[in-house]
């Protein structure tokens, strides 16, 4: 039975929601949330419920002291940073993601009380490539080995997690590969991309995209923290959308540019603090990616409440962007064809 849970990354929206959901469970005695800064809403009010916040940098040995002092039995690792901050840069992001995870796993390995570890990862580990399969399952090899950014960090993190699992076979380890989150509270490079006055797209490509609604993502993480489900699982809402469908539903104008120009626009947008077009983001916006989540649904005997399309619609409504044009029959037929036909190039 889960009694004391440690949640990392609680200063960010999804991490705070997971900690709050676990703290609301009367069967859990304590929830301890850790991060370098405390979480807050727009009005400065903390959102963790009865979660106890501890200011800890995962790169420091302090995380081992927290785990030891609180007799933690379940760890939910939500702390991976998806994009470098304007002040800290890429090197700090990598240290936080990779070195921080190494320190956390080392602390878990030494702990006699930890018996369940849940790690939030990403489907970016599969890559985006014209040679990718139409749909990635958890056992599929990456389309190409990640060489930079968040995808590279996540690939390294998963390798360390597998090593930890081998060294501590008594601990249940669950790795969750999420597609991009969508929802009213999500602020990410992709949500900022869709809220630009004009949405750029790579000329000659119409990639397939998938989203998971924040409510469904939080529910999966909550279930994994309370139950034993070892293994690696893809997490996504049902269905796929083409980028052109997303832009059309948002009501935003779009301009198609060569990939080199897309990269330049990304640098400009990043300098303004709006969007970070990393190399893996550019690849996603060229070739797209689709994954299969049947393994997760079968394991949990559960299906997400939101599809990819309805998760995106909820995000649009929250930003006042919804154009009010539902997917047409032609759109839906194209959706099925692109899911099983493979490739993102038009």
Secondary structure, 3 states (H helix, E strand, C coil): CCCEEEEECCCCHHHHHHHHHHHCCCCCCEEEEEECCCCCCCCCCCCCCCCEEEECCCCCCHHHHHHHHHCCCEEEECCCCCCCCCCCCHHHHHHHHHHHHHHHHHHHHHCCCCCEEEEEEEHHHHCCCCCCCCCECCCCCCCCCCCCHHHHHHHHHHHHHHHHHHHCCCCEEEEEEECEEECCCCCCHHHHHHCCCEEEEECCECCEECEEEHHHHHHHHHHHHHCCCCEEEEECCCCCEEHHHHHHHHCCEEEEECHHHHHHHHHHHHHCCCCCCCHHHHHHHHHCCCECCHHHHHHHCCCCCCCHHHHHHHHHHHHCCCCCCCCCHHHHHHHHHHHHHCCCEC
